[in-house]
Amino acid sequence: MSYTGYLFAHFIGEQKDGEQIYFSLSRDGLHWQDLNGGKPVLRSEIGEKGARDPFLIRSPWEGGDGKAKYYLIATDLRIEAGKGWDTAQYAGSRDMLVWESEDLAEWKGPVAHTVGAAGAGCVWAPEAIYDEAKDAILVFWASMVEKKQKIYAAYTKDFREFTEPFLFLEKENHVIDSTIIHVEEGYYRYTKDETTKNICVDFSKTLCPDGFHEVKSETLDNLYGVEGPEIFPFHDRQGWCLIVDRFAAHKGYLPLITENLASGEFRILEEGEFHMGAAAKRHGGIMSVTEEEYKRLQKAFGGEEV
């Protein structure tokens, strides 16, 4: 499939309407145009009545047998409501919000699915990746279990029925916000160390939890106060872009680029090398889109060429 741009689903912060779903478009992954006049594209009026950390995935089965072609999943959470972070972690929602679409313009949902492990205090930042070996989609998220943040996972084929959750990643420190990219050699996983507030990297040839091993990265080891990592390939050049949410400094996303994922090293872009759009974007997900999809999104939600 030939891709010519990117769709970014995200939220914008803990303010009125900030914890809903926003869309942005980009041609190069570094310069973004906010869609829908900078207003939410999707809203959640169920559960906590908020949606954070959205992630987009294209169905590997192309909508066959009644399955949607695209899914958007998100955290059922609204901090602006005033319950606070302790409540959110230890007694928050154990549901994952799911929207479905056949064209990226019209969406059905959200529907809440209880996927959390027994005793989980929360289900945060769900993401998903197709597992070729199992011909199923691996969904993974962070949960507070036994007073520790860990990454759990389950398998699905339709985002309606899920296998029993299992432990996918646990470290000595708390970990949240995992994202995974599949390349020719295997899978690179980027995760926020919730204790040190930076991003750690590991690699595996498969999605088996025991197969991952650490990849050293001096760049990421020394970049603090960041979360919500997302990584995607460039379509107009060689290499990949990793974006991290500078939550501690309230500066939104920062892009880092590399031509060698195995090295673990990235070049941090200068402010003049990218433009993330009018609003500071918070933790979201980026999906590559075709020219047809790009233009369809522009038509549906408004947005000039970028």
C-alpha positions as CSV (number, residue, x, y, z in Angstrom):
1,M,0.0,0.0,0.0
2,S,1.4,3.4,-1.0
3,Y,1.2,6.0,1.8
4,T,1.5,9.8,1.2
5,G,0.7,11.2,4.6
6,Y,-0.3,10.7,8.2
7,L,-3.3,11.0,10.5
8,F,-2.7,12.0,14.1
9,A,-5.4,11.3,16.7
10,H,-4.7,13.0,20.0
11,F,-6.1,15.0,22.9
12,I,-5.0,18.5,24.0
13,G,-5.0,18.6,27.8
14,E,-6.9,18.7,31.1
15,Q,-9.3,21.5,30.2
16,K,-12.9,21.7,29.0
17,D,-13.2,19.5,25.9
18,G,-9.4,18.9,26.1
19,E,-9.8,15.2,26.9
20,Q,-11.7,14.3,23.7
21,I,-10.4,13.1,20.3
22,Y,-8.8,15.6,17.9
23,F,-7.4,14.9,14.4
24,S,-4.5,16.4,12.5
25,L,-2.9,15.7,9.1
26,S,0.6,15.8,7.8
27,R,2.5,15.1,4.6
28,D,5.9,14.6,6.1
29,G,5.2,13.7,9.7
30,L,6.9,16.9,10.9
31,H,4.5,19.7,9.9
32,W,0.9,19.2,11.0
33,Q,-2.5,20.9,10.2
34,D,-5.3,20.6,12.8
35,L,-8.6,19.4,11.4
36,N,-12.2,20.3,12.2
37,G,-11.2,23.9,13.1
38,G,-9.2,22.7,16.0
39,K,-12.3,21.2,17.7
40,P,-12.9,17.6,18.8
41,V,-13.8,15.2,16.1
42,L,-15.0,12.5,18.4
43,R,-16.5,12.7,22.0
44,S,-17.1,10.2,24.7
45,E,-20.3,10.7,26.7
46,I,-20.0,7.3,28.5
47,G,-17.9,6.1,31.5
48,E,-15.7,9.0,32.7
49,K,-17.0,11.1,29.8
50,G,-13.5,11.8,28.5
51,A,-11.1,10.1,26.0
52,R,-7.3,10.3,26.2
53,D,-4.4,8.7,24.6
54,P,-6.2,7.7,21.3
55,F,-4.6,5.2,19.0
56,L,-5.5,4.3,15.4
57,I,-5.1,1.0,13.7
58,R,-6.0,-0.3,10.2
59,S,-7.7,-3.6,10.2
60,P,-5.4,-6.2,8.6
61,W,-8.5,-7.9,7.1
62,E,-9.6,-4.9,5.1
63,G,-13.1,-4.8,6.5
64,G,-14.0,-8.4,5.5
65,D,-16.8,-10.4,7.2
66,G,-18.4,-7.2,8.5
67,K,-15.3,-6.0,10.4
68,A,-14.5,-2.3,10.4
69,K,-11.6,-1.2,8.3
70,Y,-10.2,1.2,11.0
71,Y,-10.4,1.2,14.8
72,L,-9.7,4.0,17.2
73,I,-9.1,3.0,20.9
74,A,-8.6,5.3,23.8
75,T,-8.4,5.6,27.6
76,D,-11.7,6.2,29.4
77,L,-10.5,9.1,31.6
78,R,-11.3,12.8,32.3
79,I,-8.9,14.3,34.8
80,E,-10.6,17.7,34.3
81,A,-13.6,16.3,36.2
82,G,-11.5,16.7,39.4
83,K,-11.2,13.1,40.7
84,G,-7.3,13.4,40.7
85,W,-4.5,11.1,39.6
86,D,-4.6,8.8,42.6
87,T,-8.2,7.9,42.0
88,A,-7.4,7.5,38.2
89,Q,-4.6,5.1,38.9
90,Y,-6.0,3.0,41.7
91,A,-9.8,3.1,41.1
92,G,-10.2,4.4,37.6
93,S,-11.8,2.8,34.6
94,R,-11.0,-0.7,33.6
95,D,-12.6,-0.2,30.3
96,M,-11.1,0.6,26.9
97,L,-13.1,2.9,24.6
98,V,-13.5,1.7,21.0
99,W,-14.7,3.5,17.8
100,E,-15.0,1.8,14.4
101,S,-15.0,3.3,10.9
102,E,-15.1,2.2,7.3
103,D,-13.8,5.5,5.9
104,L,-12.1,7.5,8.6
105,A,-14.8,10.2,8.3
106,E,-17.8,8.5,9.9
107,W,-17.3,6.8,13.2
108,K,-19.4,4.5,15.3
109,G,-18.9,4.5,19.1
110,P,-17.6,4.7,21.6
111,V,-18.2,1.3,23.1
112,A,-16.6,0.4,26.4
113,H,-14.9,-3.0,26.7
114,T,-13.7,-4.2,30.1
115,V,-10.2,-5.6,29.4
116,G,-8.3,-4.9,32.6
117,A,-6.8,-7.8,34.5
118,A,-8.3,-8.8,37.9
119,G,-7.5,-6.2,40.5
120,A,-6.3,-3.6,38.0
121,G,-6.8,0.0,39.1
122,C,-6.9,1.4,35.6
123,V,-6.5,0.8,31.9
124,W,-4.3,3.5,30.3
125,A,-3.0,4.3,26.8
126,P,-4.2,1.2,24.9
127,E,-2.4,0.5,21.7
128,A,-2.5,-2.4,19.2
129,I,-0.4,-4.1,16.6
130,Y,-1.1,-7.0,14.2
131,D,0.7,-10.2,15.2
132,E,1.4,-12.1,11.9
133,A,2.3,-15.3,13.8
134,K,-1.1,-15.5,15.4
135,D,-3.1,-13.7,12.7
136,A,-4.7,-11.6,15.5
137,I,-4.3,-8.1,16.9
138,L,-2.3,-7.7,20.1
139,V,-3.8,-4.9,22.3
140,F,-1.7,-3.7,25.2
141,W,-2.1,-1.1,27.9
142,A,-0.8,0.0,31.3
143,S,-2.5,-1.0,34.5
144,M,-1.9,-0.4,38.2
145,V,-1.8,-3.9,39.7
146,E,-0.4,-4.7,43.2
147,K,0.6,-1.0,43.6
148,K,2.8,-1.1,40.4
149,Q,2.2,0.1,36.9
150,K,2.8,-2.7,34.4
151,I,1.9,-3.4,30.8
152,Y,-0.8,-6.0,30.1
153,A,-2.1,-7.3,26.8
154,A,-4.8,-9.4,25.1
155,Y,-5.6,-10.6,21.6
156,T,-8.6,-9.7,19.5
157,K,-9.8,-9.9,15.9
158,D,-12.6,-7.4,16.1
159,F,-12.2,-5.2,19.2
160,R,-15.4,-6.7,20.5
161,E,-14.1,-10.0,22.0
162,F,-10.8,-10.3,23.7
163,T,-8.7,-13.1,25.2
164,E,-7.9,-13.1,28.9
165,P,-5.3,-10.4,29.7
166,F,-1.7,-11.4,30.4
167,L,1.4,-9.6,31.7
168,F,3.3,-8.2,28.7
169,L,6.0,-6.0,30.4
170,E,7.1,-5.5,33.9
171,K,10.3,-3.7,35.1
172,E,11.8,-2.8,38.4
173,N,10.2,0.7,38.0
174,H,6.7,1.6,37.1
175,V,6.1,1.5,33.3
176,I,3.3,3.0,31.2
177,D,2.8,4.3,27.6
178,S,4.1,1.5,25.4
179,T,4.2,1.7,21.6
180,I,5.5,-0.9,19.1
181,I,6.7,-0.7,15.6
182,H,7.2,-3.7,13.3
183,V,10.2,-3.6,10.9
184,E,11.9,-6.3,8.8
185,E,14.1,-7.5,11.6
186,G,11.3,-7.6,14.3
187,Y,9.6,-5.4,16.8
188,Y,10.9,-2.3,18.6
189,R,9.0,-1.3,21.8
190,Y,9.2,2.2,23.3
191,T,7.9,2.6,26.9
192,K,7.8,5.4,29.4
193,D,9.6,4.6,32.7
194,E,7.1,6.2,35.0
195,T,9.6,6.5,37.8
196,T,12.5,8.2,35.9
197,K,10.1,10.0,33.4
198,N,12.1,9.0,30.3
199,I,11.7,6.5,27.5
200,C,13.3,3.0,27.4
201,V,13.6,0.8,24.4
202,D,13.6,-3.0,23.8
203,F,13.6,-5.3,20.8
204,S,12.3,-8.8,19.9
205,K,12.0,-10.9,16.8
206,T,8.5,-11.8,17.9
207,L,5.7,-10.4,20.1
208,C,6.4,-13.0,22.8
209,P,6.8,-11.2,26.1
210,D,9.9,-13.1,27.0
211,G,11.6,-12.4,23.7
212,F,12.4,-8.7,24.3
213,H,15.8,-7.4,25.3
214,E,17.0,-3.9,26.1
215,V,18.4,-1.6,23.4
216,K,20.7,1.1,24.8
217,S,19.9,4.7,23.9
218,E,22.0,7.5,25.3
219,T,19.7,10.0,23.6
220,L,16.5,8.7,25.4
221,D,18.3,8.0,28.6
222,N,19.1,11.7,28.9
223,L,15.7,13.0,27.8
224,Y,13.6,13.5,30.9
225,G,10.0,14.7,31.5
226,V,8.6,12.9,28.4
227,E,5.9,10.4,27.8
228,G,3.5,9.1,25.1
229,P,6.1,7.9,22.6
230,E,4.9,7.2,19.1
231,I,7.1,6.0,16.2
232,F,6.4,5.8,12.5
233,P,8.4,5.5,9.2
234,F,9.1,8.3,6.9
235,H,7.5,7.9,3.4
236,D,9.5,10.5,1.5
237,R,12.9,9.5,2.8
238,Q,14.8,6.8,4.7
239,G,14.4,6.5,8.5
240,W,11.9,6.8,11.3
241,C,10.5,9.5,13.5
242,L,9.9,9.1,17.2
243,I,7.8,11.7,18.9
244,V,7.6,12.2,22.7
245,D,5.2,14.3,24.7
246,R,7.1,16.9,26.8
247,F,4.4,16.8,29.5
248,A,6.7,18.2,32.3
249,A,7.5,21.4,30.4
250,H,4.0,21.7,28.9
251,K,5.5,22.0,25.4
252,G,3.7,19.3,23.5
253,Y,5.3,16.8,21.2
254,L,9.0,16.8,20.2
255,P,10.2,14.8,17.1
256,L,13.4,12.8,17.1
257,I,14.7,11.0,13.9
258,T,17.0,8.1,13.1
259,E,18.0,6.0,10.2
260,N,19.0,3.0,12.4
261,L,16.5,1.8,15.0
262,A,19.0,-0.8,16.2
263,S,21.5,1.9,17.3
264,G,19.0,3.3,19.7
265,E,20.3,6.8,18.9
266,F,18.2,9.7,17.6
267,R,18.7,13.3,16.5
268,I,16.5,15.7,18.5
269,L,15.0,18.2,16.1
270,E,15.4,22.0,16.6
271,E,12.2,24.0,17.1
272,G,12.4,25.4,13.6
273,E,12.5,22.0,11.9
274,F,8.9,21.0,12.8
275,H,5.5,22.4,13.4
276,M,3.0,20.4,15.4
277,G,0.0,22.6,14.7
278,A,-1.9,25.3,16.5
279,A,-2.7,23.4,19.7
280,A,-0.2,21.6,21.9
281,K,-0.9,18.0,21.3
282,R,-1.0,15.4,24.1
283,H,-0.5,11.7,23.9
284,G,-2.0,10.3,20.7
285,G,-1.4,7.9,17.9
286,I,-0.2,8.3,14.3
287,M,-1.4,6.2,11.3
288,S,0.0,6.3,7.8
289,V,-2.7,7.1,5.2
290,T,-3.0,6.8,1.4
291,E,-3.6,9.8,-0.9
292,E,-7.3,8.8,-1.2
293,E,-7.6,8.7,2.6
294,Y,-5.7,12.0,3.0
295,K,-8.1,13.8,0.7
296,R,-11.1,12.2,2.2
297,L,-10.1,13.4,5.7
298,Q,-9.5,16.9,4.3
299,K,-13.0,16.9,2.7
300,A,-14.7,15.6,5.9
301,F,-13.0,17.8,8.5
302,G,-11.5,20.7,6.6
303,G,-7.8,21.4,6.4
304,E,-5.5,23.0,3.9
305,E,-2.6,21.2,2.3
306,V,0.4,20.9,4.5
